Amino acid sequence: MIKALSLAAALALAAPALAVAAPQAAPAAAEAKSPEEIAFEARADAFKARMEQMQSEFGAAIGEAHGDEARGMAAVDAVLARYQPDITSFLNDFDQFIDTQIATNPDETAHQALIGAKAAVRQSLEGLPGQMRTGARTAIAAQTPAA
């Protein structure tokens, strides 16, 4: 349960930055991971790798814009469109995982923490494309236009 909360917090903190991996709290010695937690951690690791790949493509799209906002934003939008299904799929998996954690844990304090973590991760990941577009527009504007 604590591992689920630390994973949720790490995702919420890491999503806007993508390049910065948020540290996860180590599980307590007496706390064993459930098969569901192990499976979700693997899913989260795969999602993180996919987002790192997206960030690399995103950086290349910005770099190739050479100050041409229309060209650069078209490339950025193409990258975002390719990865949006990954974000949506992960959010659905995350919601299901957290909902299962809530349903199987009788502790109301834990419920509230999980509900808060779920909302934070959802808000962060849903806002990611907009944040990336804003950052791209700024980065492209700072480039010297191609001659």
Disulfide bonds with the S-S distance in Angstrom:
none
